[in-house]
Amino acid sequence: MKKTATRIGMTAAAAALALGTTLGPAHAAGVKIGYVGGISGACGGLTHSARKAMEIAQGEINDAGGVLGGPIEIVWRDSKTKPDEGAKQARDLILSEEVDLLTGVCSSSVFMAINPIAKQYGVPLFSAISGTHKATIDFGHPFVVQTQPHTLMEGKALAEYAARKGWKNIVTMGLDYEWGRTTVKVFTEELAKLNPDAKIARQLWPRIGETNLTSYITAALADEPDLIMAVMFGSGTNSLIKQGKAYGLLERTELLTFLSTESYMSLGRDIPDGVHGWARGPFYALTTDAAKEFVAKYQGAHDGEYPNDWGILGYDVMYIIAGALEKAGSTDPAALREALGAMSFDTLRGEIRMRMIDNTFNAPSFIGVTKMTDDYPFPVMTDVNVIPGDVTLPDEATVEALREAAKG
């Protein structure tokens, strides 16, 4: 029988949120968390909500008595959305701050840079935002954990959605780095299985941070596609939609792109009805009582602001760690991993659990169609398809094959 971790009535033991490292941290009580996130750079518009949400969870747990005899402390570091800076900050958090664990991480490239640092020092690393599967599958180690859908899961979910829609002539547009490249690759491979009649007419690769996308838009439309599948985020998504208007992009083809909540907030009515989007934690599509309570608390603390997806994921990861430490009963990383694999977790996104082969949670993906409603001052996705992680997780044979191939 798996145990379910909740956030109701947590005591100090129930809120135990600490991971031991092989370095033996000097602090005697409580827990020290090192957060490495893209506070500035390409991820800057995303991670502010994660920080606010994690601080809410931190306050809740500390108000319930703290952890392991003391309060939670979070040391915030900015990777500037640069892999070398992320690795530098992670190493300093371990060696100078003597943190018990690492979390955060926005960019997949930064995640890949931090992962070997965590492995080297035996410090658990919880990814709450980054999408790449390679850190947990291809180059995984016992103490790296992924609590959101990764590229293999999202690529498969997108392919299934596209196959159901019957789109046959498709142009892909993916940011030219780990997340974009891998998601497009998986989408293409999975779609070929599901709909052999579908054709990828062209693949386009804007650079991360590139804002003038007109040449990519005109190139995509030249193929008269049924669909443009765009693996973009933040300013990239915003530029694609805004600049596409001048070329009638959304009148000439369908668009399927990554639409986390901050894009809706920043674009507002510039997003027309009918755009197909996917997300990892859209607050408006979450039906749990805990999610509704969190949104109200977040708004109350931040002048009515709504949390973006990264706020949902950041809040969840704090309580995932807390529940696992309660069961583990110690800060030992191996004991923590065993606890994670033996539990299910009552998160804002519903009940999820981690499988041991790749330390990956069966987190859901959300895909829907944009529409302006009376409920919010910005569009949201409607007709949301919640695709369970059990459907999209690769099977164990695939995990083993990817690991073997990564050795070569």
Secondary structure by P-SEA (a helix, b strand, c coil): cbbbbbcccccccccbbbbbcccccccccbbbbbbbcccccccccccaaaaaaaaaaaaaaaaacccccbbbbbbbbbccccaaaaaaaaaaaacccccccccccccaaaaaaaaaaaaaacbbbbbccccccccccccccccbbbccccaaaaaaaaaaaaaaacccbbbbbbcccaaaaaaaaaaaaaaaaacccccccbbbbbccccccaaaaaaaaaccccccccccccaaaaaaaaaaaccccccccbbbbccccaaaaaaacccccccccccccccccccccaaaaaaaaaaaaacccccccaaaaaaaaaaaaaaaaaaaaccccaaaaaaaaaaccccccccbbbbbccccccbbbbbbbbbbbcccccbbbbccccccccccccccaaaaaaaaaaaac
